[in-house]
Amino acid sequence: MARPYSPGPKQFVFAVGDGNDQHVSVGDPQEAYVAFAAFFRGRESDTYLIKDEAARQSLALMPPRGVISRIKDAGQPRSEHLRVDRGNRYLPGAMLFFENGYAGLDHFGQWFPDLADLDASPETRGAARAATFTTEAAAVEEVARIWADSGCVDPSDQYYVFFDAHDVDDDRAERAELLQLIEFLGLERVDPPAGAVGGEVWVRTDPRLEVECARWS
C-alpha cells in the first residue's frame, strides 16, 4: 500500500555515478520533481539514481537500456524492473517515486523481478505478466490500470477503448497482457469500427470494469 507523503522537509540524493551527487531538501513532491527534472536534463548519463536514504528506497532510470528499476532495502529487500517503451515515461516515474516511494510505482507498468526478464519479446513479457493475476479482482484492477494509461470510453458509452489512437507496434507487451486478461475475465472484445487506429482494442462495457475504471478516471 502506498505510504502518504510525510509533511515537512524530505531529503533525496540524485546521482549519476560521477561522484558529484546532489543532495536536496524539499517540502513536497512537486518541488522534488522540479529539482530532479533539472538534474536529469542537465546531464548525459547511462543511469540516473534517486535515493531516499531515510526510507532505504531508490529509483534508477536507465534511458540507454530503456529500463526503470526500483529498489527497497527496508523490511523485505526487493528490486523490480520495468521496460520503458516511450522516452516520456522517465520523469513521470520519478514523480510517482517522490509522491509515494517504491509503492508509488506499483501501477506504472509491467514490473519483473529479474532484469533478464526484460530481454524476452514483448509478447512473452505480456503473457508472463498476465499469468501472475490469478483472481478476478486482481485481473480487473490490472485491466483498469492499462485502460487508464492510454484508453477512453467511446462516445456511445458502450465500449472501453484501450490504446486509443495507438499503432499496432506500440505497447506490444501491454497489449499481449490485456488480451490474455480479457480471455481470463470473459470480457467481450469487439471489432473496432472503420477508421480506428490498428492498435486499439475495443471491449464491451462490463459492470466490473465500470466500477474499477471509475476509480482510475
N, C-alpha and C positions, 0 to 999 in steps of 0.2 A: 504494500500500500504506500502511496506517495506520502512523503513527510512534508508537512506545511513549512513554508519558508519562515525561518526564525526572524523576528523583528530585530532591528539594530544592526550594527556593522558586522559584516561577514568577510572572511579573508579567503582569497583564491590565489593560486600561483599559476602563471602562464609560462610555458617553457617550450623551446624548440630544440633543446639539446646542445645549444652553443655556450652554455654556462651563464648566459645573460637572462636569467629568469626574472620575470616581472611579478612582484607581489602587489596585490591590490586589496584595498579595504573598501567595501561597497555597502550601501544602505539597502539596496533592493535588487532583484534580478535584472531589471532593465538597465540599471547603472553598470552591473557586471557585464551585460551583453554589449553595451556601447564600448566599454573598455576592451573587451576581448575582440570585438569586430575590428577595432583599430589595430590591435596586436596582430590579428590574423591577416589582415590586408596589407600590413606593412612589412611582411617578411615572406621569404621564399624558403619553404622547408618541406621535407617529406612527412614530418609528424608535428602536430601541434597538440600540446598536452595541457589540460586544465586539471588542477589538483585542488581538492577540498581536503586539506590535511586534517582538519578537526574531525571531519566525518570519515576520513580514511577512504575517500572515493575519488576516482579520477575519470576523465574522458579523453580519449585520444582520437584526433581527426587525422586521417592519412589520405589526402587527396590523390597523390600519385597512384596509390593502390586502390582507390575507390572504397575505402573501409572506414568505419567508425567503430571504436572499441570502448566499452565501459567496464570499469573495474571497481570492485569494492573489497577492502581488506578487513573491514569490521565485521564482527559476528561470524557468519559463514563466508569465507573468501570466495569470490566468484568473478569471472570475466566472461563477457559475451561480445560477439562481433556481428556487424551489420554491413552488407554490401550496399554501397550507395550508387544508384543509377543516375542521379541527377546532381550536378555540381551545386545547386542551390539548397542542398539539404544540410550542409555542414553547420552553418550558423544557426538555423532553427534547432538543430540537435543540441548545440551549445546552450541555447536559451532554455530548453527543457531541463538541462542539467543544472543551470543556475536556479531554476524555479524549484525543482524537487529532487535534485541529485540523481543517483543511479536509477531510482524508481520512476523518475520523471520521464524516462525514455522507454518505459515498458511497451507503449503502444506506437512507437515511432516506426516500426518496421519488423522485418524478419530477423530476429536475433538467433545466433547459433553459438554453441559453447566452444567450438574449435575453429580457428582461422582456416584450417584446411577445408572445412565445410563450404566456405565461400568459393572454392575453386570449382565446385560442381556446376553443371549447367543451370540456368535459371529455372528450367522446368523441374529438374531434380531437386533443387532447393525448395521450390514451391510445394512439391509433393511431400517432401520431408517435413516441412513446417506444418502443413495441413494435418499430417498424421499425428502431430502432438496434441491435437484437440480431440479429446475423446468423449466429451459431454456436450449435450446440445447447448447449454448455457454458454460455455466457453467458445464454441464454434460460432454462435450467433454474435457474440461480442467481437470476435475476430473479423467476421464479415462486416460488421458495422464499422470497425476501425478502417478496413480497406475502403469502404464506401466514403467515409468521412474525409479521407485523404484526397480523393480525386473524383468523387461522384456527385450526383444530383438526383432529383426526382423529376420525372418527365412532366410536362405541363398538364397531362390528363390525371396525374396523381395515381396512375395505375401501375407504374413501374419504377423500380430503383435502377438508375443507370450508373454503372461502375466504369471507371477510367474514361470519364466524359471527355470527348474530343481528343482522345489519345490514340496514337497509331498502334498497330498490332505489334510493332517491335519495341514499344515502351512497356515497362512494368511487367516483363515476362514472368518473373518469379512470383509476383503477387497475383497475376492472372492465373497461373497454374494452381496456386494455392486456393484461390477463390473458386475455381471450377470444381475442385475436389470437395470443398466445403459445401458448395451448392448441392452436390450429389448427396453428401452425408446428411444434410438437413432436409432433403426432399423438397428444396425450393424449385419453383418453376422458372426455368430460363426460356426466354422467347427470342425470336429473331429480331435484331434491330430493324427499325424502319429504313426505308430507302433514304439514302443521303447521310446515314450515320457513319461516323468515322470507324475504320476497321477494327480498332482495338476495344471498342465499347462492348460491355456485357450488360444485357438487359434482363432483369429479374422481376417477375410479377410481385406486387406488394404482398406482404405476409404479416400477420399481427406480431409475430416475434420480431421481425425486422423493424416494424413501425415503432415499437417500444424502445428497442436498443438504439436505432438510428436517431431517434428524438433526443437521446442523451448526448449524442455526439454533435448535434446540429448547433 
